């Protein structure tokens, strides 16, 4: 059962949070319109698509991105006001422990954490699909795949290689495939290039020769053009990294497993995206406890001092997350550890502050 105090704190917490996040989104949208206005005019984007396809799906994406930051700021802001008005002193003087006072804070944080997880895992991905389609049509430049020496495992017996892939024309240069029986090479094809034929939805291989490795001796077959139904499609090579944001959590995990099976490199960014969908909601609890313990004491200077310190800590938290994310993508640091290191560090800070908080 919620007490009067619980309802009062939950109302203050959620009210301050939603007011601040709506205010932030309004400012972001205004600046985004100003930045992209020339693109909208130049590419003649329809008004209904700008509003409903782009900004309606733009808002939840950025709301979730900044959610944990504004949870922290909201807690700092309204708790500092409670302390400044001596309301926290009155609560503790009435026999309510500091631990009990934290209950409505964590109930609010739990609600926002669940909301963040549901949004990032299942609601935002389909919204991102519409938003990114709009961006790719009216804002972004054509995608260029800069990967060289691409190796993929298509299935248990087939591996392919191409020197590079040209996304605009769906052509892979210096293409080869190898077919195995267990660990024994049975067939190898080499060609000048491979091209996706949009009319028959198959790959065309140009200027090829195939070497069959047989018990009685090798056999070689050459040709000019050959159609083949390799189990891969152009989107395996010309998908932007942020296209993974269009996959819900179940689809993203399947995609990662498929890329690992195929032997694709550079999947760390996809793993980071998957782990972030759990780590970010958990951050709601960490930043809530830090915010309460920082601002529950009445200090000279009022809300401004606590809010300034809160902003410093929140931006340092964001900085840590970005640094360790880049470490996971560009080094040998495991993605799971990289995503959770900031939470571990700030959990320790939260415990220390809680122990020292006024009881």
One Martini backbone bead per residue (centre of mass of N, CA, C, O) as a GRO file, in nm:
protein
  359
    1UNK     BB    1   0.098   0.036   0.021
    2UNK     BB    2   0.045   0.370  -0.022
    3UNK     BB    3   0.151   0.643   0.108
    4UNK     BB    4   0.159   0.974   0.128
    5UNK     BB    5   0.464   0.988   0.086
    6UNK     BB    6   0.485   0.814  -0.163
    7UNK     BB    7   0.300   0.983  -0.345
    8UNK     BB    8   0.459   1.244  -0.322
    9UNK     BB    9   0.736   1.146  -0.438
   10UNK     BB   10   0.635   1.020  -0.703
   11UNK     BB   11   0.509   1.279  -0.813
   12UNK     BB   12   0.771   1.445  -0.813
   13UNK     BB   13   0.947   1.262  -0.980
   14UNK     BB   14   0.770   1.217  -1.240
   15UNK     BB   15   0.699   1.511  -1.295
   16UNK     BB   16   0.989   1.617  -1.334
   17UNK     BB   17   1.078   1.422  -1.553
   18UNK     BB   18   0.858   1.472  -1.778
   19UNK     BB   19   0.900   1.772  -1.798
   20UNK     BB   20   1.207   1.769  -1.877
   21UNK     BB   21   1.190   1.577  -2.129
   22UNK     BB   22   0.993   1.752  -2.293
   23UNK     BB   23   1.169   2.003  -2.299
   24UNK     BB   24   1.413   1.874  -2.438
   25UNK     BB   25   1.270   1.771  -2.698
   26UNK     BB   26   1.183   2.047  -2.797
   27UNK     BB   27   1.468   2.158  -2.837
   28UNK     BB   28   1.580   1.937  -3.024
   29UNK     BB   29   1.371   1.971  -3.254
   30UNK     BB   30   1.432   2.263  -3.322
   31UNK     BB   31   1.735   2.215  -3.398
   32UNK     BB   32   1.682   1.992  -3.609
   33UNK     BB   33   1.517   2.160  -3.805
   34UNK     BB   34   1.735   2.372  -3.858
   35UNK     BB   35   1.952   2.167  -3.969
   36UNK     BB   36   1.736   2.008  -4.188
   37UNK     BB   37   1.579   2.209  -4.370
   38UNK     BB   38   1.741   2.197  -4.638
   39UNK     BB   39   1.691   1.894  -4.692
   40UNK     BB   40   1.383   1.907  -4.710
   41UNK     BB   41   1.376   2.104  -4.950
   42UNK     BB   42   1.570   1.969  -5.156
   43UNK     BB   43   1.407   1.668  -5.127
   44UNK     BB   44   1.099   1.699  -5.081
   45UNK     BB   45   0.969   1.653  -4.807
   46UNK     BB   46   0.698   1.554  -4.668
   47UNK     BB   47   0.521   1.667  -4.404
   48UNK     BB   48   0.399   1.398  -4.296
   49UNK     BB   49   0.681   1.254  -4.282
   50UNK     BB   50   0.822   1.446  -4.091
   51UNK     BB   51   0.622   1.407  -3.856
   52UNK     BB   52   0.545   1.082  -3.853
   53UNK     BB   53   0.819   0.937  -3.946
   54UNK     BB   54   1.024   1.113  -3.777
   55UNK     BB   55   0.933   1.272  -3.505
   56UNK     BB   56   0.761   1.049  -3.373
   57UNK     BB   57   1.029   0.853  -3.376
   58UNK     BB   58   1.239   1.048  -3.246
   59UNK     BB   59   1.142   1.094  -2.952
   60UNK     BB   60   1.177   0.807  -2.812
   61UNK     BB   61   1.477   0.775  -2.873
   62UNK     BB   62   1.577   1.032  -2.707
   63UNK     BB   63   1.434   0.977  -2.444
   64UNK     BB   64   1.591   0.712  -2.382
   65UNK     BB   65   1.880   0.825  -2.402
   66UNK     BB   66   1.810   1.057  -2.157
   67UNK     BB   67   1.675   0.925  -1.911
   68UNK     BB   68   1.899   0.880  -1.691
   69UNK     BB   69   1.984   1.177  -1.676
   70UNK     BB   70   1.690   1.289  -1.588
   71UNK     BB   71   1.666   1.130  -1.337
   72UNK     BB   72   1.899   1.261  -1.188
   73UNK     BB   73   1.810   1.557  -1.211
   74UNK     BB   74   1.532   1.523  -1.077
   75UNK     BB   75   1.627   1.423  -0.804
   76UNK     BB   76   1.805   1.661  -0.735
   77UNK     BB   77   1.594   1.886  -0.756
   78UNK     BB   78   1.354   1.788  -0.563
   79UNK     BB   79   1.529   1.710  -0.314
   80UNK     BB   80   1.654   1.990  -0.265
   81UNK     BB   81   1.378   2.122  -0.207
   82UNK     BB   82   1.308   1.951   0.033
   83UNK     BB   83   1.557   2.032   0.199
   84UNK     BB   84   1.517   2.345   0.183
   85UNK     BB   85   1.216   2.301   0.331
   86UNK     BB   86   1.258   2.073   0.563
   87UNK     BB   87   1.115   1.793   0.485
   88UNK     BB   88   1.327   1.577   0.560
   89UNK     BB   89   1.344   1.643   0.857
   90UNK     BB   90   1.045   1.579   0.912
   91UNK     BB   91   1.050   1.284   0.826
   92UNK     BB   92   1.271   1.187   1.029
   93UNK     BB   93   1.125   1.303   1.290
   94UNK     BB   94   0.871   1.095   1.243
   95UNK     BB   95   1.039   0.799   1.216
   96UNK     BB   96   1.154   0.790   0.934
   97UNK     BB   97   1.362   0.632   0.756
   98UNK     BB   98   1.587   0.656   0.509
   99UNK     BB   99   1.523   0.381   0.383
  100UNK     BB  100   1.213   0.429   0.361
  101UNK     BB  101   1.232   0.690   0.185
  102UNK     BB  102   1.351   0.526  -0.074
  103UNK     BB  103   1.117   0.356  -0.185
  104UNK     BB  104   0.973   0.558  -0.389
  105UNK     BB  105   1.222   0.595  -0.559
  106UNK     BB  106   1.245   0.292  -0.652
  107UNK     BB  107   0.964   0.272  -0.774
  108UNK     BB  108   1.014   0.484  -0.991
  109UNK     BB  109   1.270   0.354  -1.113
  110UNK     BB  110   1.133   0.090  -1.196
  111UNK     BB  111   0.933   0.209  -1.395
  112UNK     BB  112   1.156   0.342  -1.580
  113UNK     BB  113   1.318   0.085  -1.639
  114UNK     BB  114   1.093  -0.072  -1.779
  115UNK     BB  115   1.038   0.140  -1.991
  116UNK     BB  116   1.323   0.138  -2.116
  117UNK     BB  117   1.331  -0.160  -2.199
  118UNK     BB  118   1.078  -0.171  -2.378
  119UNK     BB  119   1.165   0.045  -2.572
  120UNK     BB  120   1.453  -0.070  -2.661
  121UNK     BB  121   1.351  -0.374  -2.731
  122UNK     BB  122   1.031  -0.317  -2.881
  123UNK     BB  123   0.957  -0.013  -2.974
  124UNK     BB  124   1.196   0.143  -3.118
  125UNK     BB  125   1.286  -0.038  -3.356
  126UNK     BB  126   1.036   0.011  -3.546
  127UNK     BB  127   1.071   0.319  -3.535
  128UNK     BB  128   1.358   0.322  -3.659
  129UNK     BB  129   1.285   0.212  -3.935
  130UNK     BB  130   1.131   0.465  -4.021
  131UNK     BB  131   1.342   0.682  -3.957
  132UNK     BB  132   1.582   0.566  -4.131
  133UNK     BB  133   1.434   0.571  -4.397
  134UNK     BB  134   1.409   0.875  -4.405
  135UNK     BB  135   1.710   0.945  -4.381
  136UNK     BB  136   1.802   0.782  -4.638
  137UNK     BB  137   1.620   0.963  -4.832
  138UNK     BB  138   1.664   1.289  -4.706
  139UNK     BB  139   1.974   1.294  -4.564
  140UNK     BB  140   2.158   1.081  -4.641
  141UNK     BB  141   2.410   0.931  -4.775
  142UNK     BB  142   2.548   0.705  -4.941
  143UNK     BB  143   2.654   0.397  -4.884
  144UNK     BB  144   2.986   0.289  -4.760
  145UNK     BB  145   3.194   0.013  -4.793
  146UNK     BB  146   3.521  -0.018  -4.621
  147UNK     BB  147   3.569  -0.306  -4.644
  148UNK     BB  148   3.831  -0.549  -4.626
  149UNK     BB  149   3.868  -0.863  -4.657
  150UNK     BB  150   3.606  -1.057  -4.678
  151UNK     BB  151   3.483  -1.290  -4.436
  152UNK     BB  152   3.262  -1.584  -4.470
  153UNK     BB  153   3.020  -1.799  -4.317
  154UNK     BB  154   2.748  -1.956  -4.448
  155UNK     BB  155   2.818  -2.252  -4.354
  156UNK     BB  156   2.955  -2.550  -4.260
  157UNK     BB  157   3.078  -2.574  -4.587
  158UNK     BB  158   3.087  -2.248  -4.642
  159UNK     BB  159   3.321  -2.010  -4.785
  160UNK     BB  160   3.394  -1.657  -4.819
  161UNK     BB  161   3.550  -1.410  -5.049
  162UNK     BB  162   3.637  -1.050  -5.055
  163UNK     BB  163   3.801  -0.762  -5.106
  164UNK     BB  164   3.531  -0.599  -5.186
  165UNK     BB  165   3.234  -0.377  -5.140
  166UNK     BB  166   2.978  -0.234  -5.352
  167UNK     BB  167   2.685  -0.098  -5.258
  168UNK     BB  168   2.561   0.057  -5.503
  169UNK     BB  169   2.610  -0.222  -5.705
  170UNK     BB  170   2.644  -0.501  -5.575
  171UNK     BB  171   2.975  -0.558  -5.566
  172UNK     BB  172   3.220  -0.822  -5.559
  173UNK     BB  173   3.561  -0.839  -5.542
  174UNK     BB  174   3.745  -1.099  -5.564
  175UNK     BB  175   3.595  -1.382  -5.567
  176UNK     BB  176   3.536  -1.658  -5.325
  177UNK     BB  177   3.495  -2.018  -5.276
  178UNK     BB  178   3.448  -2.275  -5.017
  179UNK     BB  179   3.427  -2.636  -4.994
  180UNK     BB  180   3.341  -2.868  -4.734
  181UNK     BB  181   3.439  -3.185  -4.569
  182UNK     BB  182   3.460  -3.066  -4.301
  183UNK     BB  183   3.820  -3.016  -4.330
  184UNK     BB  184   3.787  -3.077  -4.638
  185UNK     BB  185   3.872  -2.971  -4.942
  186UNK     BB  186   3.657  -2.981  -5.251
  187UNK     BB  187   3.602  -2.666  -5.335
  188UNK     BB  188   3.706  -2.395  -5.571
  189UNK     BB  189   3.631  -2.052  -5.627
  190UNK     BB  190   3.722  -1.806  -5.882
  191UNK     BB  191   3.681  -1.440  -5.935
  192UNK     BB  192   3.630  -1.118  -6.022
  193UNK     BB  193   3.307  -1.124  -5.957
  194UNK     BB  194   3.003  -1.027  -5.777
  195UNK     BB  195   2.644  -1.000  -5.864
  196UNK     BB  196   2.337  -0.857  -5.808
  197UNK     BB  197   2.025  -0.976  -5.931
  198UNK     BB  198   1.713  -0.818  -5.925
  199UNK     BB  199   1.538  -1.010  -6.115
  200UNK     BB  200   1.634  -1.310  -5.976
  201UNK     BB  201   1.773  -1.311  -5.697
  202UNK     BB  202   2.088  -1.340  -5.779
  203UNK     BB  203   2.409  -1.442  -5.833
  204UNK     BB  204   2.676  -1.319  -6.041
  205UNK     BB  205   2.949  -1.483  -6.196
  206UNK     BB  206   3.269  -1.364  -6.313
  207UNK     BB  207   3.521  -1.505  -6.435
  208UNK     BB  208   3.563  -1.832  -6.379
  209UNK     BB  209   3.701  -2.092  -6.157
  210UNK     BB  210   3.689  -2.449  -6.087
  211UNK     BB  211   3.808  -2.658  -5.821
  212UNK     BB  212   3.819  -3.007  -5.809
  213UNK     BB  213   3.870  -3.233  -5.540
  214UNK     BB  214   3.986  -3.551  -5.622
  215UNK     BB  215   4.106  -3.868  -5.585
  216UNK     BB  216   4.211  -3.879  -5.907
  217UNK     BB  217   4.201  -3.564  -5.930
  218UNK     BB  218   4.188  -3.266  -6.064
  219UNK     BB  219   3.921  -3.029  -6.157
  220UNK     BB  220   3.855  -2.785  -6.421
  221UNK     BB  221   3.631  -2.499  -6.440
  222UNK     BB  222   3.514  -2.266  -6.681
  223UNK     BB  223   3.382  -1.915  -6.713
  224UNK     BB  224   3.186  -1.625  -6.750
  225UNK     BB  225   2.884  -1.705  -6.640
  226UNK     BB  226   2.709  -1.742  -6.313
  227UNK     BB  227   2.452  -1.872  -6.139
  228UNK     BB  228   2.373  -1.825  -5.781
  229UNK     BB  229   2.248  -1.957  -5.447
  230UNK     BB  230   2.360  -1.796  -5.215
  231UNK     BB  231   2.329  -1.753  -4.856
  232UNK     BB  232   2.304  -1.430  -4.955
  233UNK     BB  233   2.279  -1.072  -4.916
  234UNK     BB  234   2.331  -0.738  -4.953
  235UNK     BB  235   2.263  -0.665  -4.646
  236UNK     BB  236   2.526  -0.807  -4.536
  237UNK     BB  237   2.706  -0.538  -4.663
  238UNK     BB  238   2.491  -0.260  -4.671
  239UNK     BB  239   2.470  -0.211  -4.359
  240UNK     BB  240   2.425  -0.012  -4.126
  241UNK     BB  241   2.483   0.005  -3.800
  242UNK     BB  242   2.199   0.147  -3.719
  243UNK     BB  243   2.014  -0.088  -3.827
  244UNK     BB  244   2.023  -0.256  -3.559
  245UNK     BB  245   1.805  -0.066  -3.417
  246UNK     BB  246   1.559  -0.231  -3.571
  247UNK     BB  247   1.609  -0.451  -3.361
  248UNK     BB  248   1.509  -0.651  -3.151
  249UNK     BB  249   1.638  -0.841  -2.909
  250UNK     BB  250   1.587  -1.113  -3.047
  251UNK     BB  251   1.698  -1.033  -3.329
  252UNK     BB  252   1.979  -0.940  -3.236
  253UNK     BB  253   2.077  -1.211  -3.119
  254UNK     BB  254   2.046  -1.366  -3.385
  255UNK     BB  255   2.238  -1.189  -3.549
  256UNK     BB  256   2.492  -1.242  -3.384
  257UNK     BB  257   2.497  -1.549  -3.416
  258UNK     BB  258   2.513  -1.542  -3.726
  259UNK     BB  259   2.782  -1.379  -3.747
  260UNK     BB  260   2.953  -1.583  -3.594
  261UNK     BB  261   2.900  -1.825  -3.782
  262UNK     BB  262   3.015  -1.659  -4.042
  263UNK     BB  263   3.278  -1.492  -3.940
  264UNK     BB  264   3.231  -1.210  -3.852
  265UNK     BB  265   3.349  -0.907  -3.803
  266UNK     BB  266   3.276  -0.651  -3.600
  267UNK     BB  267   3.044  -0.724  -3.347
  268UNK     BB  268   3.075  -0.542  -3.094
  269UNK     BB  269   2.860  -0.321  -3.149
  270UNK     BB  270   2.619  -0.522  -3.126
  271UNK     BB  271   2.675  -0.619  -2.839
  272UNK     BB  272   2.656  -0.347  -2.705
  273UNK     BB  273   2.360  -0.293  -2.779
  274UNK     BB  274   2.249  -0.535  -2.620
  275UNK     BB  275   2.369  -0.462  -2.332
  276UNK     BB  276   2.246  -0.172  -2.304
  277UNK     BB  277   1.942  -0.270  -2.266
  278UNK     BB  278   2.023  -0.342  -1.959
  279UNK     BB  279   2.218  -0.128  -1.831
  280UNK     BB  280   2.048   0.134  -1.850
  281UNK     BB  281   1.812   0.062  -1.659
  282UNK     BB  282   1.998   0.006  -1.412
  283UNK     BB  283   2.093   0.309  -1.386
  284UNK     BB  284   1.842   0.422  -1.245
  285UNK     BB  285   1.920   0.324  -0.957
  286UNK     BB  286   2.198   0.447  -0.925
  287UNK     BB  287   2.118   0.752  -0.980
  288UNK     BB  288   1.911   0.771  -0.755
  289UNK     BB  289   2.093   0.721  -0.505
  290UNK     BB  290   2.290   0.948  -0.566
  291UNK     BB  291   2.087   1.182  -0.576
  292UNK     BB  292   1.974   1.160  -0.289
  293UNK     BB  293   2.246   1.167  -0.121
  294UNK     BB  294   2.335   1.452  -0.234
  295UNK     BB  295   2.033   1.620  -0.174
  296UNK     BB  296   1.926   1.566   0.139
  297UNK     BB  297   2.105   1.808   0.217
  298UNK     BB  298   2.131   2.109   0.356
  299UNK     BB  299   2.266   2.381   0.166
  300UNK     BB  300   2.461   2.625   0.077
  301UNK     BB  301   2.292   2.751  -0.222
  302UNK     BB  302   2.108   2.521  -0.276
  303UNK     BB  303   2.016   2.378  -0.571
  304UNK     BB  304   2.265   2.463  -0.744
  305UNK     BB  305   2.484   2.287  -0.616
  306UNK     BB  306   2.354   2.007  -0.660
  307UNK     BB  307   2.308   2.038  -0.965
  308UNK     BB  308   2.603   2.075  -1.043
  309UNK     BB  309   2.705   1.804  -0.926
  310UNK     BB  310   2.509   1.627  -1.088
  311UNK     BB  311   2.609   1.708  -1.370
  312UNK     BB  312   2.897   1.615  -1.333
  313UNK     BB  313   2.832   1.314  -1.281
  314UNK     BB  314   2.658   1.255  -1.533
  315UNK     BB  315   2.877   1.331  -1.747
  316UNK     BB  316   3.086   1.128  -1.643
  317UNK     BB  317   2.913   0.882  -1.703
  318UNK     BB  318   2.892   0.924  -2.007
  319UNK     BB  319   3.196   0.923  -2.061
  320UNK     BB  320   3.248   0.634  -1.965
  321UNK     BB  321   3.061   0.492  -2.165
  322UNK     BB  322   3.205   0.588  -2.423
  323UNK     BB  323   3.488   0.485  -2.366
  324UNK     BB  324   3.417   0.177  -2.318
  325UNK     BB  325   3.278   0.135  -2.588
  326UNK     BB  326   3.531   0.193  -2.763
  327UNK     BB  327   3.701  -0.030  -2.641
  328UNK     BB  328   3.518  -0.265  -2.738
  329UNK     BB  329   3.546  -0.196  -3.049
  330UNK     BB  330   3.889  -0.131  -3.051
  331UNK     BB  331   3.938  -0.384  -2.860
  332UNK     BB  332   3.972  -0.654  -2.611
  333UNK     BB  333   3.733  -0.562  -2.464
  334UNK     BB  334   3.464  -0.681  -2.335
  335UNK     BB  335   3.147  -0.576  -2.390
  336UNK     BB  336   3.014  -0.645  -2.120
  337UNK     BB  337   3.223  -0.501  -1.941
  338UNK     BB  338   3.214  -0.220  -2.073
  339UNK     BB  339   2.911  -0.159  -2.006
  340UNK     BB  340   2.942  -0.222  -1.675
  341UNK     BB  341   3.162  -0.044  -1.549
  342UNK     BB  342   3.006   0.218  -1.481
  343UNK     BB  343   2.804   0.075  -1.290
  344UNK     BB  344   3.012  -0.028  -1.088
  345UNK     BB  345   3.141   0.240  -1.007
  346UNK     BB  346   2.861   0.386  -0.928
  347UNK     BB  347   2.777   0.181  -0.714
  348UNK     BB  348   3.004   0.243  -0.519
  349UNK     BB  349   2.935   0.538  -0.483
  350UNK     BB  350   2.645   0.488  -0.377
  351UNK     BB  351   2.723   0.329  -0.121
  352UNK     BB  352   2.897   0.547   0.010
  353UNK     BB  353   2.676   0.767   0.021
  354UNK     BB  354   2.471   0.604   0.188
  355UNK     BB  355   2.644   0.564   0.443
  356UNK     BB  356   2.680   0.896   0.472
  357UNK     BB  357   2.403   0.948   0.508
  358UNK     BB  358   2.143   1.071   0.659
  359UNK     BB  359   1.936   0.919   0.930
   0.00000   0.00000   0.00000
